[in-house]
Amino acid sequence: MGRCFKALALFFCFVIVACSSKTDGAQLLLDNARQLYNEGRYDQAKSEIDSIKTLYPKAFDQIRASLALLDSVRRGQDTHTIAICDSLIALHEPKLDSLKKLFVYQRNKEYQEKGFYVPKESATSGPLTFTTLRSGVGEDGQMYLESVFIGSGQKHNKIKVSAKDGLSAESRPVNDDGLNYRFSNLGKQFEIIRFAGEDDNGVAKFIFENTDKPLTLILEGKNKSSYTLSQPVKNAVTRSYRLSMMMQQLDSLKTEKEKSEYKIYYLDKKNANTNEN
């Protein structure tokens, strides 16, 4: 009987120690998560919280406390994201406004829902008189290149820009109508082919990165011809590229801010419903 009592007592001691050990481990993780939250190390805090449920699934008190802490961690992280976005937006918006002054805003209200920013040196309402490369940026931040050809027999659908060191970038062929035009007048062939988005395929970036070097533009398609890009044309493409990158960056920052604001709104709504119940 005495031996049986001792064995039973040892068993209960083992269970108590084991449970206490598991609870202590969960509490340690919870305390670490709180400390990381207070230090603004939100991702690490979330990792500690995840570990509590994974490693100690029966530490119910700590799991409940960790879930409450998780809401605070998420709020803190989203509040931090909003602050960073606000800071960067305030820094870059004046630069964007200043850069836009080098462009002319153009929009035909009859058939265009959104307009385009066109570099002042290439903005014109007069007739086309020479072969060139034009550029611009839509209100959505997407840049485009327009290959303008005036002559005879060209019919191109692709452009390639190359430097003397052999490096080059080549667009994808554009065969749809869209914003592309071909017509003849007084024995001359006029072609305006637009390359935007994936069709650009890195041509604008190549010009931007090599604007101080001599560059040759090759028109390819049914026939092939080439000419040297002038410095004003390269400068205009470079400005368009910068404007596009800056507009897209600001749009991305504003989107991130809106996402974080919505997450905080969702948390507030969830907590309000919890308190009502």
Secondary structure as the mmCIF struct_conf table of DSSP 4:
data_model
#
loop_
_struct_conf.conf_type_id
_struct_conf.id
_struct_conf.beg_label_comp_id
_struct_conf.beg_label_asym_id
_struct_conf.beg_label_seq_id
_struct_conf.end_label_comp_id
_struct_conf.end_label_asym_id
_struct_conf.end_label_seq_id
HELX_RH_AL_P HELX_RH_AL_P1 GLY A 2 ASN A 38
TURN_TY1_P TURN_TY1_P1 GLU A 39 GLY A 40
HELX_RH_AL_P HELX_RH_AL_P2 TYR A 42 LEU A 55
TURN_TY1_P TURN_TY1_P2 PRO A 57 LYS A 58
HELX_RH_AL_P HELX_RH_AL_P3 PHE A 60 LYS A 100
TURN_TY1_P TURN_TY1_P3 LYS A 101 LEU A 102
STRN STRN1 PHE A 103 GLN A 106
TURN_TY1_P TURN_TY1_P4 LYS A 109 TYR A 111
BEND BEND1 GLU A 113 LYS A 114
STRN STRN2 PHE A 116 PRO A 119
HELX_RH_3T_P HELX_RH_3T_P1 LYS A 120 SER A 122
BEND BEND2 GLY A 126 GLY A 126
BEND BEND3 PHE A 130 PHE A 130
STRN STRN3 THR A 132 GLY A 138
TURN_TY1_P TURN_TY1_P5 GLU A 139 ASP A 140
BEND BEND4 GLY A 141 GLY A 141
STRN STRN4 MET A 143 GLY A 151
BEND BEND5 SER A 152 GLY A 153
STRN STRN5 HIS A 156 ALA A 163
TURN_TY1_P TURN_TY1_P6 LYS A 164 ASP A 165
BEND BEND6 GLY A 166 GLY A 166
STRN STRN6 SER A 168 GLU A 170
HELX_LH_PP_P HELX_LH_PP_P1 SER A 171 PRO A 173
BEND BEND7 ASP A 176 ASP A 176
TURN_TY1_P TURN_TY1_P7 GLY A 178 LEU A 179
STRN STRN7 TYR A 181 ASN A 185
TURN_TY1_P TURN_TY1_P8 LEU A 186 GLY A 187
STRN STRN8 LYS A 188 ALA A 196
HELX_RH_3T_P HELX_RH_3T_P2 GLY A 197 ASP A 199
TURN_TY1_P TURN_TY1_P9 ASP A 200 GLY A 202
HELX_RH_AL_P HELX_RH_AL_P4 VAL A 203 GLU A 209
TURN_TY1_P TURN_TY1_P10 ASN A 210 ASP A 212
BEND BEND8 LYS A 213 LYS A 213
STRN STRN9 LEU A 215 GLY A 221
BEND BEND9 LYS A 222 ASN A 223
STRN STRN10 SER A 225 THR A 228
HELX_LH_PP_P HELX_LH_PP_P2 LEU A 229 SER A 230
HELX_RH_AL_P HELX_RH_AL_P5 GLN A 231 GLU A 276
#
